[in-house]
């Protein structure tokens, strides 16, 4: 059980009356446990100070002896309530599941677009259905949260009539009201405005935003990476603690078995290591919620091929490599 001790107050006792063991008081301790108590309580124990006590120490001040009484400080922490937007998506589902599995650290909430998506991830009460662009719709999901993981993005649709047998290339479009400008940027603006008291926002984006000619920007002529970048900048300027994760090409593969690499300004795209498993992105999101080294940072994220390098386990060291704020 981990405890820390903190000086609570000092007592000054005349030196001619001081006797070891003569000063008595109480200290307060709240033990750390793997499972937070259902109703936090304080435990009071009797303490008798002595010159050799680990809780009491005396100093001479003229004719007075200073006796310091200390408390054993509470080390237990309440779980963070975390809302995952886009919890019905392929990466969002993994983040939500990981938070649920770590119930001693997190209270997981999810926000999805449809009832079908809610059922897909379990249909539990802590999964909310709502339009992320609608302040009234998201209000119940936001209430009382400590942190937010944003995995929402505009999703293009393929135009009908595509025939690959004729050598045609598919064409994509965005439905009215679902363009990147309306979904990605407006969503982040709204969440930031609603985030009073939120301790951290983790935003998952994409690499490639430094290149206006990136092919992704031509999908539906919607400049999706341009608007993602604008949203990221807005978050970085908000003053709210944040972590911006710009992931490489997402793969539906097992996580935890590759060495992760971080970079900035799309430098990773100039290498052969431009992809990453969704499960690894999800784990980095969860780790970012727990580490001070992840706050106020933006990073590009990819991984080495399986079987090369050493699988990443030390996420504190991973975030410590990052120096970029945007």
LUMDO-162072 format. One record per residue (C-alpha): residue number from 0; residue in one letter; x, y, z. Coordinates in nm, 3 decimals. Each point is the difference from the previous one (the first is absolute). Example, Ala and Ser with C-alpha at 12.3 -4.5 7.8 and 13.67 -1.06 7.14 Angstrom:
<nodes>
<node 0; A; <1.230; -0.450; 0.780>>
<node 1; S; <0.137; 0.344; -0.066>>
</nodes>
This chain:
<nodes>
<node 0; X; <0.000; 0.000; 0.000>>
<node 1; X; <0.166; 0.325; -0.114>>
<node 2; X; <-0.005; 0.289; 0.243>>
<node 3; X; <0.151; 0.347; -0.001>>
<node 4; X; <0.063; 0.212; 0.309>>
<node 5; X; <-0.055; 0.374; 0.016>>
<node 6; X; <0.065; 0.239; 0.287>>
<node 7; X; <-0.333; 0.118; 0.134>>
<node 8; X; <0.105; 0.234; 0.282>>
<node 9; X; <0.282; 0.076; 0.243>>
<node 10; X; <-0.029; 0.015; 0.376>>
<node 11; X; <0.237; 0.205; 0.214>>
<node 12; X; <0.067; -0.154; 0.337>>
<node 13; X; <0.211; 0.155; 0.282>>
<node 14; X; <0.331; -0.188; 0.010>>
<node 15; X; <-0.006; -0.038; 0.376>>
<node 16; X; <-0.334; -0.180; -0.015>>
<node 17; X; <0.053; -0.208; -0.312>>
<node 18; X; <0.031; -0.372; 0.048>>
<node 19; X; <0.022; -0.256; -0.275>>
<node 20; X; <-0.343; -0.144; -0.051>>
<node 21; X; <-0.169; 0.287; 0.183>>
<node 22; X; <-0.158; 0.159; -0.302>>
<node 23; X; <-0.292; -0.189; -0.143>>
<node 24; X; <-0.238; 0.072; -0.285>>
<node 25; X; <-0.167; -0.174; -0.291>>
<node 26; X; <0.074; -0.048; -0.365>>
<node 27; X; <-0.229; -0.072; -0.289>>
<node 28; X; <0.063; -0.263; -0.262>>
<node 29; X; <-0.195; -0.126; -0.296>>
<node 30; X; <0.155; -0.319; -0.131>>
<node 31; X; <0.037; -0.053; -0.374>>
<node 32; X; <-0.183; -0.304; -0.120>>
<node 33; X; <-0.038; -0.156; -0.343>>
<node 34; X; <-0.375; 0.048; 0.029>>
<node 35; X; <-0.120; 0.344; 0.109>>
<node 36; X; <-0.230; -0.013; 0.304>>
<node 37; X; <-0.369; 0.042; -0.065>>
<node 38; X; <-0.015; 0.274; 0.262>>
<node 39; X; <0.338; 0.166; 0.068>>
<node 40; X; <0.082; 0.024; 0.368>>
<node 41; X; <0.279; 0.128; 0.218>>
<node 42; X; <0.173; -0.218; 0.252>>
<node 43; X; <0.125; 0.164; 0.317>>
<node 44; X; <0.275; -0.164; 0.198>>
<node 45; X; <0.170; 0.098; 0.323>>
<node 46; X; <0.353; 0.131; -0.034>>
<node 47; X; <0.254; 0.047; 0.276>>
<node 48; X; <0.292; 0.216; -0.113>>
<node 49; X; <0.353; -0.090; 0.094>>
<node 50; X; <0.342; 0.109; -0.114>>
<node 51; X; <0.032; -0.330; -0.183>>
<node 52; X; <-0.352; -0.011; -0.142>>
<node 53; X; <-0.030; 0.006; -0.380>>
<node 54; X; <-0.305; 0.225; 0.043>>
<node 55; X; <0.147; 0.244; 0.246>>
<node 56; X; <0.324; 0.193; 0.002>>
<node 57; X; <0.120; 0.281; 0.225>>
<node 58; X; <0.219; 0.301; -0.060>>
<node 59; X; <0.156; 0.233; 0.255>>
<node 60; X; <-0.105; 0.367; -0.021>>
<node 61; X; <0.150; 0.195; 0.290>>
<node 62; X; <-0.159; -0.141; 0.313>>
<node 63; X; <-0.272; -0.164; -0.198>>
<node 64; X; <-0.010; -0.333; -0.170>>
<node 65; X; <-0.188; -0.011; -0.332>>
<node 66; X; <-0.191; -0.323; -0.043>>
<node 67; X; <-0.133; -0.064; -0.350>>
<node 68; X; <-0.304; -0.216; -0.029>>
<node 69; X; <-0.068; -0.141; -0.343>>
<node 70; X; <-0.289; -0.165; -0.173>>
<node 71; X; <0.008; -0.304; -0.215>>
<node 72; X; <-0.170; 0.145; -0.308>>
<node 73; X; <-0.263; -0.171; -0.204>>
<node 74; X; <0.136; -0.161; -0.311>>
<node 75; X; <-0.321; -0.145; -0.135>>
<node 76; X; <-0.150; 0.180; -0.299>>
<node 77; X; <-0.350; -0.003; -0.139>>
<node 78; X; <-0.034; -0.158; -0.346>>
<node 79; X; <-0.016; 0.248; -0.289>>
<node 80; X; <-0.331; 0.025; -0.183>>
<node 81; X; <0.093; -0.007; -0.368>>
<node 82; X; <-0.231; 0.056; -0.297>>
<node 83; X; <0.096; -0.154; -0.335>>
<node 84; X; <-0.162; 0.160; -0.303>>
<node 85; X; <-0.022; -0.224; -0.304>>
<node 86; X; <-0.020; -0.298; 0.235>>
<node 87; X; <-0.180; -0.198; -0.268>>
<node 88; X; <0.288; 0.028; -0.247>>
<node 89; X; <0.270; -0.260; -0.043>>
<node 90; X; <0.260; 0.187; 0.205>>
<node 91; X; <-0.253; 0.152; 0.239>>
<node 92; X; <-0.133; -0.342; 0.096>>
<node 93; X; <0.349; -0.109; 0.104>>
<node 94; X; <0.060; 0.312; 0.209>>
<node 95; X; <-0.337; -0.041; 0.173>>
<node 96; X; <0.069; -0.367; 0.071>>
<node 97; X; <0.345; 0.073; 0.144>>
<node 98; X; <-0.146; 0.261; 0.235>>
<node 99; X; <-0.271; -0.242; 0.110>>
<node 100; X; <0.260; -0.266; 0.075>>
<node 101; X; <0.186; 0.241; 0.230>>
<node 102; X; <-0.293; 0.082; 0.224>>
<node 103; X; <0.232; 0.074; 0.293>>
<node 104; X; <0.140; 0.294; -0.197>>
<node 105; X; <-0.285; 0.111; -0.225>>
<node 106; X; <-0.376; 0.034; -0.021>>
<node 107; X; <-0.064; -0.041; -0.372>>
<node 108; X; <-0.269; 0.180; -0.197>>
<node 109; X; <-0.064; -0.020; -0.372>>
<node 110; X; <-0.172; 0.226; -0.251>>
<node 111; X; <-0.131; -0.150; -0.324>>
<node 112; X; <-0.208; 0.122; -0.291>>
<node 113; X; <-0.267; -0.270; -0.013>>
<node 114; X; <-0.184; -0.250; 0.218>>
<node 115; X; <0.148; -0.275; -0.217>>
<node 116; X; <0.350; 0.114; 0.095>>
<node 117; X; <-0.098; 0.001; 0.366>>
<node 118; X; <-0.120; -0.359; -0.021>>
<node 119; X; <0.317; -0.097; -0.183>>
<node 120; X; <0.216; 0.097; 0.297>>
<node 121; X; <-0.227; -0.143; 0.266>>
<node 122; X; <-0.289; 0.243; 0.027>>
<node 123; X; <0.083; 0.098; 0.356>>
<node 124; X; <-0.138; 0.303; 0.182>>
<node 125; X; <0.331; 0.184; -0.018>>
<node 126; X; <-0.013; -0.001; -0.381>>
<node 127; X; <-0.184; 0.306; -0.129>>
<node 128; X; <-0.158; 0.051; -0.341>>
<node 129; X; <0.017; 0.347; -0.147>>
<node 130; X; <0.113; 0.232; -0.277>>
<node 131; X; <0.343; 0.131; 0.097>>
<node 132; X; <-0.081; 0.335; -0.164>>
<node 133; X; <-0.305; 0.055; 0.221>>
<node 134; X; <0.075; 0.159; 0.341>>
<node 135; X; <-0.326; -0.120; 0.152>>
<node 136; X; <0.050; -0.355; -0.122>>
<node 137; X; <0.344; -0.035; 0.153>>
<node 138; X; <-0.077; 0.173; 0.332>>
<node 139; X; <-0.083; -0.320; 0.197>>
<node 140; X; <0.313; -0.174; -0.126>>
<node 141; X; <0.227; 0.291; 0.092>>
<node 142; X; <-0.135; 0.062; 0.349>>
<node 143; X; <0.256; -0.079; 0.268>>
<node 144; X; <0.276; -0.135; -0.225>>
<node 145; X; <0.368; 0.039; 0.090>>
<node 146; X; <0.150; -0.068; -0.342>>
<node 147; X; <-0.098; -0.040; -0.362>>
<node 148; X; <0.131; -0.214; -0.286>>
<node 149; X; <-0.115; 0.132; -0.339>>
<node 150; X; <-0.006; -0.265; -0.273>>
<node 151; X; <-0.272; 0.157; -0.211>>
<node 152; X; <0.067; 0.077; -0.363>>
<node 153; X; <-0.191; 0.077; -0.318>>
<node 154; X; <-0.050; -0.320; -0.201>>
<node 155; X; <-0.026; 0.010; -0.382>>
<node 156; X; <-0.230; -0.225; -0.199>>
<node 157; X; <0.067; -0.162; -0.334>>
<node 158; X; <-0.206; 0.120; -0.293>>
<node 159; X; <-0.222; -0.272; -0.147>>
<node 160; X; <0.072; -0.153; -0.339>>
<node 161; X; <0.366; -0.077; 0.059>>
<node 162; X; <0.114; -0.295; -0.216>>
<node 163; X; <0.357; -0.114; 0.074>>
<node 164; X; <-0.017; -0.251; -0.287>>
<node 165; X; <0.009; 0.294; -0.241>>
<node 166; X; <0.311; 0.141; 0.159>>
<node 167; X; <-0.196; 0.282; 0.159>>
<node 168; X; <0.121; 0.178; 0.308>>
<node 169; X; <-0.252; 0.049; 0.281>>
<node 170; X; <-0.135; 0.346; 0.073>>
<node 171; X; <-0.099; 0.118; 0.343>>
<node 172; X; <-0.224; 0.265; 0.144>>
<node 173; X; <-0.114; 0.135; 0.336>>
<node 174; X; <-0.366; 0.027; 0.088>>
<node 175; X; <-0.146; 0.342; 0.058>>
<node 176; X; <0.079; 0.112; 0.353>>
<node 177; X; <0.271; -0.264; 0.038>>
<node 178; X; <0.297; 0.176; -0.163>>
<node 179; X; <0.330; 0.012; 0.192>>
<node 180; X; <-0.049; 0.370; 0.065>>
<node 181; X; <-0.333; -0.075; 0.167>>
<node 182; X; <0.092; -0.319; 0.184>>
<node 183; X; <0.369; 0.013; 0.088>>
<node 184; X; <0.055; 0.370; 0.061>>
<node 185; X; <-0.338; 0.094; 0.139>>
<node 186; X; <0.010; -0.302; 0.230>>
<node 187; X; <0.329; 0.102; 0.158>>
<node 188; X; <-0.114; 0.362; 0.034>>
<node 189; X; <-0.313; -0.119; 0.176>>
<node 190; X; <0.179; -0.243; 0.230>>
<node 191; X; <0.252; 0.261; 0.106>>
<node 192; X; <-0.280; 0.242; 0.083>>
<node 193; X; <-0.168; -0.271; 0.207>>
<node 194; X; <0.316; -0.117; 0.169>>
<node 195; X; <-0.002; 0.217; 0.312>>
<node 196; X; <0.169; -0.200; 0.272>>
<node 197; X; <0.123; -0.273; -0.234>>
<node 198; X; <0.353; -0.098; 0.094>>
<node 199; X; <0.110; -0.119; -0.342>>
<node 200; X; <-0.112; -0.048; -0.361>>
<node 201; X; <0.160; -0.267; -0.217>>
<node 202; X; <-0.063; 0.064; -0.370>>
<node 203; X; <0.077; -0.266; -0.260>>
<node 204; X; <0.077; 0.132; -0.347>>
<node 205; X; <0.207; -0.102; -0.301>>
<node 206; X; <0.346; 0.058; -0.135>>
<node 207; X; <0.028; 0.187; -0.329>>
<node 208; X; <-0.145; 0.333; 0.108>>
<node 209; X; <0.313; 0.198; -0.087>>
<node 210; X; <-0.048; -0.074; -0.371>>
<node 211; X; <-0.289; 0.183; -0.162>>
<node 212; X; <0.037; -0.232; -0.302>>
<node 213; X; <-0.044; -0.318; 0.202>>
<node 214; X; <-0.233; -0.232; -0.196>>
<node 215; X; <-0.236; -0.025; 0.296>>
<node 216; X; <-0.088; 0.366; -0.046>>
<node 217; X; <-0.140; -0.076; -0.345>>
<node 218; X; <-0.260; -0.247; 0.132>>
<node 219; X; <-0.330; 0.169; -0.066>>
<node 220; X; <0.200; 0.321; -0.055>>
<node 221; X; <-0.044; 0.048; 0.374>>
<node 222; X; <0.357; 0.072; 0.120>>
<node 223; X; <-0.048; -0.238; 0.291>>
<node 224; X; <0.356; 0.031; 0.130>>
<node 225; X; <-0.011; 0.379; -0.022>>
<node 226; X; <-0.304; 0.009; 0.228>>
<node 227; X; <0.150; -0.255; 0.237>>
<node 228; X; <0.304; 0.223; 0.034>>
<node 229; X; <-0.214; 0.304; 0.073>>
<node 230; X; <-0.181; -0.193; 0.273>>
<node 231; X; <0.330; -0.109; 0.152>>
<node 232; X; <0.129; 0.355; 0.004>>
<node 233; X; <-0.316; 0.121; 0.169>>
<node 234; X; <0.038; -0.262; 0.272>>
<node 235; X; <0.369; 0.081; 0.049>>
<node 236; X; <-0.088; 0.369; 0.045>>
<node 237; X; <-0.287; -0.068; 0.242>>
<node 238; X; <0.208; -0.025; 0.318>>
<node 239; X; <-0.156; -0.338; 0.088>>
<node 240; X; <0.258; -0.276; 0.057>>
<node 241; X; <0.008; -0.203; -0.320>>
<node 242; X; <0.171; -0.280; -0.187>>
<node 243; X; <-0.027; -0.001; -0.379>>
<node 244; X; <0.076; -0.337; -0.158>>
<node 245; X; <0.046; 0.001; -0.378>>
<node 246; X; <-0.010; -0.365; -0.094>>
<node 247; X; <0.146; -0.163; -0.308>>
<node 248; X; <-0.195; -0.240; -0.220>>
<node 249; X; <-0.229; -0.198; 0.230>>
<node 250; X; <0.011; -0.379; -0.007>>
<node 251; X; <-0.234; -0.254; 0.157>>
<node 252; X; <0.278; -0.199; 0.166>>
<node 253; X; <0.093; -0.115; 0.347>>
<node 254; X; <0.151; 0.268; 0.222>>
<node 255; X; <0.283; -0.004; 0.250>>
<node 256; X; <0.245; -0.198; -0.214>>
<node 257; X; <0.181; 0.277; -0.189>>
<node 258; X; <0.238; 0.282; 0.082>>
<node 259; X; <-0.180; 0.331; -0.029>>
<node 260; X; <0.169; 0.305; -0.148>>
<node 261; X; <-0.090; 0.365; 0.042>>
<node 262; X; <0.084; 0.301; -0.212>>
<node 263; X; <-0.121; 0.342; -0.110>>
<node 264; X; <-0.095; 0.191; -0.314>>
<node 265; X; <-0.059; -0.316; -0.207>>
<node 266; X; <0.368; -0.099; 0.006>>
<node 267; X; <-0.105; -0.363; 0.050>>
<node 268; X; <-0.173; 0.005; -0.339>>
<node 269; X; <0.344; 0.023; -0.160>>
<node 270; X; <0.086; -0.344; 0.144>>
<node 271; X; <-0.130; -0.351; -0.057>>
<node 272; X; <-0.166; -0.007; 0.343>>
<node 273; X; <-0.327; 0.178; -0.074>>
<node 274; X; <-0.260; -0.234; 0.152>>
<node 275; X; <-0.123; -0.098; 0.345>>
<node 276; X; <-0.251; -0.243; 0.150>>
<node 277; X; <-0.323; 0.155; 0.126>>
<node 278; X; <0.053; -0.186; 0.329>>
<node 279; X; <0.332; 0.179; 0.046>>
<node 280; X; <-0.158; 0.339; -0.067>>
<node 281; X; <-0.267; -0.085; 0.258>>
<node 282; X; <0.261; -0.094; 0.259>>
<node 283; X; <0.188; 0.326; -0.055>>
<node 284; X; <-0.327; 0.189; 0.055>>
<node 285; X; <-0.057; -0.175; 0.331>>
<node 286; X; <0.360; 0.048; 0.113>>
<node 287; X; <-0.019; 0.371; -0.088>>
<node 288; X; <-0.277; 0.039; 0.258>>
<node 289; X; <0.232; -0.119; 0.276>>
<node 290; X; <0.332; 0.168; -0.072>>
<node 291; X; <0.100; 0.362; 0.052>>
<node 292; X; <0.262; -0.048; -0.273>>
<node 293; X; <-0.283; -0.024; -0.254>>
<node 294; X; <-0.162; 0.335; 0.075>>
<node 295; X; <0.031; 0.303; -0.228>>
<node 296; X; <0.160; -0.211; -0.273>>
<node 297; X; <-0.070; -0.094; -0.361>>
<node 298; X; <0.159; -0.304; -0.160>>
<node 299; X; <0.003; -0.205; -0.316>>
<node 300; X; <-0.036; -0.369; 0.081>>
<node 301; X; <0.094; -0.314; -0.192>>
<node 302; X; <0.177; -0.329; 0.069>>
<node 303; X; <0.286; -0.211; -0.120>>
<node 304; X; <-0.091; -0.322; -0.183>>
<node 305; X; <-0.087; -0.295; 0.221>>
<node 306; X; <0.311; -0.195; 0.094>>
<node 307; X; <0.233; 0.300; -0.016>>
<node 308; X; <0.091; 0.215; 0.298>>
<node 309; X; <-0.132; -0.048; 0.354>>
<node 310; X; <-0.375; 0.017; 0.075>>
<node 311; X; <-0.077; 0.325; 0.178>>
<node 312; X; <-0.089; -0.037; 0.367>>
<node 313; X; <0.139; 0.319; 0.154>>
<node 314; X; <-0.248; 0.266; -0.113>>
<node 315; X; <0.142; 0.262; 0.233>>
<node 316; X; <0.327; -0.024; -0.192>>
<node 317; X; <-0.189; 0.007; -0.331>>
<node 318; X; <-0.174; 0.327; 0.085>>
<node 319; X; <0.322; 0.143; 0.142>>
<node 320; X; <0.147; -0.016; -0.352>>
<node 321; X; <-0.262; 0.249; -0.120>>
<node 322; X; <0.083; 0.369; 0.021>>
<node 323; X; <-0.247; 0.148; -0.249>>
<node 324; X; <-0.304; 0.182; 0.137>>
<node 325; X; <-0.161; 0.004; -0.345>>
</nodes>
